[in-house]
Amino acid sequence: MLPSRPARAPVVALLAALLTAATALVPAAHAADGPGSSGTREVSGGRLDWGIKSSFQSYVTGPIAQGSWELRGGAATIGGSRFRFHSAKGSYTPESGALEAAFSGGVHFTGHRKPDGTHELDLTITRPTVRLTGGAGSLYTATLYADMTSRAKGTGEVTTAAQVPLAALDVSGVDLRGGGTHVGLADVPATLTAQGAKAFAGYYTQGTALDPVTLSADILAAAAQASPGAGPSTAPSAAPSNASGEKRATEGGFTEAAVDWGVRRTFREYVTGSIAQGSWKLGDGAQDGGALFRFPRGKGTYDAGAGSLDAAFAGTLRFTGNHLDLTLGGVKVAVKEGRGTLSADVTGDGRTAAEGVPLVTFDASGLKEKDGLAAVAEAPAKLTAEGAKAFGGMYQEGTDMDPVSLAVPLDAKAALPPLPDLGSGSSAAPSAAAEPRTKSTASSSSSSSGSASFPAVPVAVTAAVVVAAAVATFLMTRRRTPTASTPSLD
């Protein structure tokens, strides 16, 4: 018995030390988490998909209202009847799951055109913001706000209001606590509020069911939040890097230009809709801005005096679906005498059909230099005869296509216009199967490593159990102690 006592003493001492350390370190470690745990973290990037009300869309564009809608501020469409709002900004609290995310973009509805050119139906909804507060499950409350301008039905009075509580969101069963770098909600039921009914110009009453809401938001890591610029970013760079500081344009030549083109909105809707049931895929550096695609790393020549430009861009764009396989690559832009032409190599059904096909012509008379950037923004574009063939005859020559934007940095300080930030959870096409209405995601990534240099394995295991017990005890005690900011969830 005596020989075992000297070995037992250091073991007991070790366990006592570990227990003391665990008791002291767990609260300290938790407090050190700061913004990553109990503190508020920044939302930066993401998208919200919402049809507002599908039957309202049908009414606006139908035979009675004979109207239309147009996208604003970089908003896009997804699937058959949903609008995509982008570039989420706001805050998120992992401890409670509270979320505030404001999105960019808007939609303008018009209908019932009057003889004087105005519309009896005139409604604009922009900058939707989702605020989710409270605790987990049924304790959460959620509201969708929006800036709204509307013409009252009957009186014609126009009212404008910022951040109207437009829709109440049913988030029963949702738990967004403990999220890491990404949180989201899928197909959340929405109903019109009293204030929303008034701002909706009286077309619907309070309690009317609206389309479900789906959103995702990227959450900045604590380190990136504490040190701006630290850590990776999922948002496209506003300007290409140029560490040497040298000019991007020399002797009429330039590099790092970009051209933005959405092809055609209704074509994108067809691709992701119920007929084609397809999607698109970007390659070789091309970027998705929701309502447009960016082809980057443009190289070429520019003559300001003559107003001429020739440039070749990187990136490929492939559309696939039922009876559809179309790839555009090798994009080039030529500008001469105020007229621009966008060309591309066109591949159909896996084979190269033609190279350098002039797809659209656009108005380049607005190409001007400012702040070291030669640019033209949202120039109207029309389909060429060759472009009509490339699209398999879906559209005739002269059809209006999405506008073309071109930006050419002429010096190191010039910044390309930023793309809408769709976040890391964005995709071109909606999921094939509808997700549960109460589905929420709060994802994070973590890693752990350790080593065991102490020779007595049973002691190490026992120590781990003691530490785990101390951690569990602390967390259970903490959770059962209500605070002013966090409701008791037991």
C-alpha positions in Angstrom: 0.0 0.0 0.0 2.8 2.4 0.9 4.4 2.4 -2.6 1.2 3.6 -4.1 0.8 6.7 -2.0 3.6 8.8 -3.5 2.0 8.3 -7.0 -1.5 9.1 -5.7 -0.4 12.5 -4.2 0.6 14.1 -7.5 -2.6 12.7 -9.1 -4.8 14.3 -6.4 -2.8 17.5 -6.7 -3.3 17.5 -10.5 -7.0 16.9 -10.3 -7.4 19.7 -7.7 -5.4 22.1 -9.9 -7.4 21.2 -13.0 -10.7 21.7 -11.1 -9.6 25.0 -9.8 -8.3 26.1 -13.2 -11.6 25.0 -14.9 -13.7 26.9 -12.3 -11.7 30.0 -12.9 -11.1 29.8 -16.6 -14.6 28.9 -17.8 -16.2 32.3 -16.9 -13.1 34.1 -18.1 -13.1 32.3 -21.4 -16.8 33.0 -21.8 -16.3 36.6 -21.1 -13.4 36.7 -23.6 -15.7 35.5 -26.3 -17.0 39.1 -26.6 -18.8 39.8 -29.9 -18.5 36.1 -30.9 -20.8 34.9 -28.2 -22.9 37.1 -25.9 -22.0 40.3 -27.8 -23.5 41.8 -30.9 -21.9 40.9 -34.2 -22.1 42.6 -37.6 -24.2 41.3 -40.5 -22.4 41.9 -43.8 -23.8 40.3 -46.9 -26.8 38.2 -47.7 -30.1 38.1 -49.6 -33.8 38.1 -49.0 -36.1 36.3 -51.5 -39.8 37.4 -51.3 -42.6 37.6 -53.8 -44.5 40.1 -51.7 -47.8 38.7 -52.9 -47.9 36.5 -56.0 -51.6 37.2 -56.7 -50.9 41.0 -56.5 -48.2 40.5 -59.2 -50.7 38.7 -61.4 -53.3 41.4 -60.8 -50.9 44.2 -61.7 -49.8 42.6 -65.0 -53.2 41.1 -65.8 -56.0 42.3 -68.0 -57.6 44.5 -65.4 -54.7 46.6 -64.2 -52.8 46.2 -67.4 -49.7 47.3 -65.5 -46.1 46.2 -64.9 -43.4 46.3 -62.3 -39.7 47.3 -62.5 -36.7 46.5 -60.3 -34.7 49.1 -58.6 -31.4 49.4 -56.8 -29.9 46.2 -58.0 -32.8 43.9 -57.0 -33.2 40.8 -59.0 -35.7 38.0 -59.6 -35.4 34.3 -58.7 -37.7 31.5 -59.9 -41.1 32.4 -61.3 -42.4 35.1 -58.9 -39.9 36.0 -56.2 -37.8 39.2 -55.9 -34.2 39.0 -54.6 -33.0 41.8 -52.4 -29.3 42.0 -51.6 -26.4 43.3 -49.5 -27.7 42.7 -46.0 -26.4 45.0 -43.3 -27.3 44.9 -39.6 -26.6 43.0 -36.4 -26.9 39.6 -34.8 -26.6 38.4 -31.2 -25.6 34.7 -30.9 -26.7 34.4 -27.3 -30.3 35.3 -27.9 -30.6 34.8 -31.6 -31.8 38.4 -32.2 -31.3 39.5 -35.8 -31.7 42.7 -37.7 -30.9 42.6 -41.4 -31.6 45.4 -43.9 -31.5 44.6 -47.6 -30.9 46.8 -50.6 -33.1 47.0 -53.7 -36.8 47.6 -54.5 -39.8 47.0 -56.7 -42.0 49.6 -58.3 -45.6 48.5 -59.3 -47.8 50.5 -61.6 -51.2 49.8 -63.1 -54.6 51.3 -64.2 -53.0 54.0 -66.3 -55.0 57.2 -66.5 -55.4 59.6 -69.5 -52.9 62.0 -68.0 -50.2 59.3 -67.9 -50.3 58.7 -64.2 -51.4 55.4 -62.6 -54.2 54.8 -60.1 -52.1 51.9 -58.8 -48.6 53.1 -58.0 -46.6 51.3 -55.2 -42.9 51.2 -54.5 -41.4 48.9 -51.9 -37.7 49.2 -51.1 -35.1 48.4 -48.5 -36.9 45.5 -46.7 -35.6 44.9 -43.2 -36.2 41.9 -41.0 -36.0 42.3 -37.2 -36.2 39.3 -35.0 -36.2 39.8 -31.2 -36.8 37.8 -28.1 -35.8 34.3 -27.1 -36.0 31.0 -28.8 -39.1 29.2 -30.2 -42.4 30.9 -29.6 -40.8 33.7 -27.6 -39.4 35.2 -30.8 -41.3 38.1 -32.5 -40.4 39.0 -36.1 -41.4 41.9 -38.4 -40.5 42.8 -41.9 -40.2 46.6 -42.4 -39.8 48.5 -45.7 -39.7 52.0 -47.2 -43.0 52.5 -49.1 -44.4 55.1 -51.5 -48.0 54.5 -52.5 -51.0 56.2 -54.2 -54.1 55.6 -52.1 -56.9 53.6 -53.9 -59.7 56.0 -54.7 -58.4 59.3 -53.4 -55.1 59.2 -55.3 -53.2 60.7 -52.3 -49.5 59.8 -52.4 -47.8 58.9 -49.2 -44.2 58.1 -48.4 -43.0 56.4 -45.2 -39.7 55.0 -44.1 -39.5 51.5 -42.5 -43.2 50.7 -42.3 -43.9 47.5 -40.3 -45.3 45.8 -43.4 -45.5 42.1 -42.5 -45.6 40.0 -39.3 -43.5 36.9 -39.6 -44.5 33.6 -38.0 -41.2 32.3 -36.5 -42.6 29.8 -34.1 -40.2 26.9 -33.7 -37.2 29.0 -34.9 -34.0 29.1 -32.9 -31.2 31.2 -34.2 -29.0 31.1 -31.1 -25.4 30.2 -31.3 -24.9 30.9 -34.9 -21.4 31.4 -36.4 -20.7 32.8 -39.8 -24.1 32.3 -41.4 -27.8 32.4 -40.3 -31.0 32.0 -42.3 -34.7 31.5 -42.4 -36.7 29.6 -45.0 -40.3 30.0 -46.2 -41.4 31.9 -43.1 -45.2 32.7 -43.3 -46.0 36.4 -43.5 -49.2 38.4 -42.9 -50.0 42.0 -43.6 -50.0 44.4 -40.6 -52.4 47.2 -40.0 -49.7 49.8 -41.0 -48.8 47.6 -44.0 -52.4 47.5 -45.2 -52.6 51.3 -45.1 -49.3 51.7 -46.9 -50.4 49.0 -49.4 -52.9 51.6 -50.6 -55.9 49.8 -49.3 -55.7 46.9 -51.8 -55.6 44.3 -48.9 -56.8 44.3 -45.3 -54.8 43.6 -42.1 -54.1 39.9 -41.6 -54.0 39.1 -45.4 -51.5 36.3 -46.1 -48.5 37.5 -48.0 -45.8 35.3 -49.7 -43.4 33.5 -47.4 -40.0 35.0 -46.7 -36.6 33.4 -47.1 -33.4 35.1 -46.1 -29.8 34.4 -45.4 -27.2 36.7 -43.8 -23.4 36.4 -43.4 -22.1 37.2 -39.9 -18.6 38.7 -39.5 -16.3 36.8 -37.3 -15.3 38.5 -34.0 -11.7 39.0 -35.2 -12.8 40.5 -38.5 -15.2 42.8 -36.6 -12.6 43.9 -34.2 -10.0 44.5 -36.9 -11.6 45.8 -40.1 -9.9 44.2 -43.1 -8.9 41.1 -41.1 -10.3 37.8 -42.2 -11.8 36.7 -45.5 -14.7 38.5 -47.2 -17.3 36.9 -49.4 -18.3 40.2 -51.0 -16.8 41.0 -54.4 -14.0 43.4 -54.2 -15.0 47.0 -55.0 -11.7 47.5 -56.8 -9.0 45.1 -58.1 -5.9 45.0 -56.0 -2.9 46.9 -57.3 -0.3 46.7 -54.5 2.4 48.3 -56.7 0.3 51.5 -57.1 1.2 51.6 -60.8 -1.2 53.0 -63.4 -3.6 50.5 -64.9 -3.6 52.4 -68.2 -0.4 53.1 -70.1 0.0 54.4 -73.6 -3.7 53.9 -74.3 -3.8 50.4 -72.8 -5.6 49.2 -69.7 -6.2 46.2 -67.4 -8.7 45.2 -64.7 -11.7 46.6 -66.5 -15.2 45.0 -66.0 -18.4 44.7 -67.9 -21.7 44.0 -66.3 -24.6 42.4 -68.2 -27.7 40.5 -67.0 -28.4 39.0 -70.4 -32.2 39.4 -70.1 -34.3 39.3 -66.9 -37.1 37.2 -68.5 -34.5 34.7 -69.8 -33.1 34.3 -66.3 -36.7 33.7 -65.0 -37.3 31.2 -67.8 -34.1 29.3 -66.9 -35.0 29.0 -63.2 -38.7 28.7 -63.7 -41.1 25.7 -63.9 -40.5 25.0 -67.6 -36.7 24.9 -67.9 -36.2 24.0 -64.2 -32.6 24.9 -64.6 -29.8 27.1 -63.2 -26.7 29.0 -64.2 -23.1 28.4 -63.3 -20.2 30.9 -63.4 -16.6 30.1 -64.1 -13.2 31.6 -64.8 -13.7 34.5 -62.4 -17.2 35.7 -63.5 -19.3 37.0 -60.7 -23.0 36.9 -59.9 -24.6 40.2 -58.9 -28.2 38.8 -58.8 -29.6 41.0 -61.5 -26.4 41.0 -63.5 -23.2 39.1 -64.2 -19.8 40.7 -64.1 -17.0 39.7 -66.5 -13.8 40.9 -64.9 -10.1 41.4 -65.7 -10.7 43.3 -68.9 -7.6 44.2 -71.0 -7.5 46.4 -74.1 -7.0 49.8 -75.4 -8.9 53.1 -75.0 -8.6 56.3 -77.0 -10.4 59.1 -75.2 -10.1 61.5 -78.0 -11.7 59.2 -80.5 -14.1 57.7 -78.0 -13.1 54.2 -79.0 -12.4 51.2 -76.9 -11.6 47.5 -77.5 -11.5 45.1 -74.5 -11.5 41.3 -73.8 -12.8 40.0 -70.5 -12.5 36.9 -68.4 -15.3 34.7 -67.2 -17.8 32.1 -68.5 -21.5 31.8 -67.9 -23.4 28.6 -68.5 -27.2 28.2 -68.5 -28.6 24.7 -68.3 -32.1 23.3 -68.0 -34.7 21.2 -69.9 -33.7 21.4 -73.6 -31.3 24.1 -72.7 -27.5 24.3 -72.6 -25.9 27.6 -73.5 -22.5 28.9 -72.5 -21.1 32.4 -73.1 -17.4 33.0 -72.8 -14.6 35.0 -74.3 -16.6 38.2 -73.8 -15.4 41.3 -75.8 -16.6 44.9 -76.0 -15.9 47.3 -78.8 -16.9 51.0 -78.7 -16.8 53.3 -81.7 -18.5 56.6 -82.4 -20.9 56.2 -79.5 -22.0 52.7 -80.4 -21.0 49.6 -78.4 -21.0 46.0 -79.3 -20.8 43.1 -76.8 -19.6 39.8 -78.4 -18.9 36.4 -76.9 -18.0 32.8 -77.9 -21.2 30.8 -77.9 -21.3 27.2 -77.0 -24.5 25.2 -77.3 -25.2 21.6 -76.2 -21.5 21.1 -75.4 -20.1 22.1 -78.7 -18.7 25.4 -79.9 -21.2 27.0 -82.3 -19.3 30.2 -83.0 -16.6 32.5 -81.8 -16.9 36.3 -81.3 -20.6 36.4 -82.0 -21.9 40.0 -81.7 -24.8 39.4 -79.3 -26.0 43.0 -78.5 -25.4 46.6 -79.4 -25.7 49.3 -76.8 -25.6 53.1 -76.5 -22.1 54.0 -75.5 -22.5 57.8 -76.1 -22.3 58.2 -72.3 -18.8 56.8 -72.0 -17.0 59.4 -70.0 -13.9 59.7 -67.7 -14.3 60.7 -64.1 -12.1 60.1 -61.1 -9.7 58.0 -63.1 -12.5 55.7 -64.4 -13.9 55.6 -67.9 -17.4 54.2 -67.6 -20.9 53.9 -69.0 -23.7 52.8 -66.7 -26.8 50.8 -67.7 -26.7 51.6 -71.4 -29.8 50.3 -73.2 -29.0 47.2 -75.3 -30.7 45.4 -78.2 -30.3 41.9 -79.6 -28.5 41.5 -82.9 -29.5 39.2 -85.7 -26.5 36.9 -84.8 -27.5 37.1 -81.1 -31.1 36.0 -82.0 -29.6 32.9 -83.6 -27.3 32.3 -80.6 -30.4 32.2 -78.4 -32.1 29.6 -80.6 -34.7 32.0 -82.0 -36.2 32.6 -78.6 -36.0 36.3 -79.3 -36.1 38.3 -82.4 -33.5 40.8 -83.7 -34.0 44.2 -82.0 -35.4 42.7 -78.8 -34.6 44.8 -75.7 -32.0 43.0 -73.6 -30.6 43.9 -70.2 -28.5 47.1 -70.1 -24.7 47.0 -70.3 -22.4 48.7 -67.8 -18.7 49.2 -68.6 -16.0 50.4 -66.2 -12.3 50.9 -67.1 -9.9 52.0 -64.4 -7.3 54.4 -65.8 -5.2 54.8 -62.7 -4.4 53.0 -59.5 -6.9 54.9 -57.3 -9.9 54.2 -59.5 -12.4 51.8 -58.0 -14.9 49.6 -59.9 -18.5 50.0 -58.9 -19.3 47.4 -56.2 -21.5 44.4 -57.0 -24.6 43.6 -54.9 -23.5 41.3 -52.1 -25.6 38.2 -52.2 -23.7 36.5 -49.3 -22.2 33.1 -49.1 -25.5 31.3 -49.1 -26.8 32.5 -52.4 -27.6 30.4 -55.4 -28.9 30.9 -58.9 -31.9 28.7 -58.6 -34.3 27.9 -55.8 -34.2 24.5 -54.2 -36.2 21.8 -55.9 -38.2 21.0 -52.8 -39.7 23.5 -50.6 -38.0 23.7 -47.2 -40.0 23.5 -43.9 -41.5 26.9 -43.0 -39.8 26.8 -39.6 -36.4 25.9 -40.8 -33.6 28.1 -39.6 -29.9 27.8 -39.8 -27.2 29.1 -37.5 -24.0 27.6 -38.8 -20.4 28.0 -37.6 -17.1 26.3 -38.1 -14.7 25.3 -35.4 -11.7 23.1 -34.9 -9.9 21.7 -31.9 -6.7 19.9 -31.2 -4.9 18.5 -28.2 -2.1 16.3 -27.0 -1.6 14.1 -24.0 2.0 14.1 -22.7 1.1 12.9 -19.2 1.9 9.2 -19.1 -1.1 8.2 -16.9 -4.0 7.9 -19.4 -6.7 7.3 -16.8 -5.7 10.5 -15.0 -5.9 12.5 -18.2 -9.4 11.0 -18.9 -10.5 11.7 -15.4 -9.2 15.3 -15.7 -11.1 15.8 -18.9 -14.3 14.6 -17.2 -13.7 17.0 -14.3 -13.2 19.9 -16.7 -16.2 19.0 -18.7 -18.3 18.7 -15.6 -17.1 22.1 -14.5 -18.0 23.6 -17.9 -21.4 22.0 -17.9 -22.2 23.1 -14.4 -21.2 26.7 -15.2 -23.3 26.8 -18.4 -26.4 25.2 -16.8 -26.1 27.6 -13.9 -25.7 30.5 -16.3 -28.6 29.5 -18.5 -31.0 29.1 -15.5 -30.2 32.6 -14.2 -32.3 35.2 -16.1 -30.8 38.5 -16.9 -32.4 41.8 -18.0 -31.4 41.2 -21.6 -31.9 37.5 -21.9 -35.2 35.8 -21.0 -35.3 32.5 -19.1 -35.9 29.7 -21.6 -36.6 27.0 -19.0 
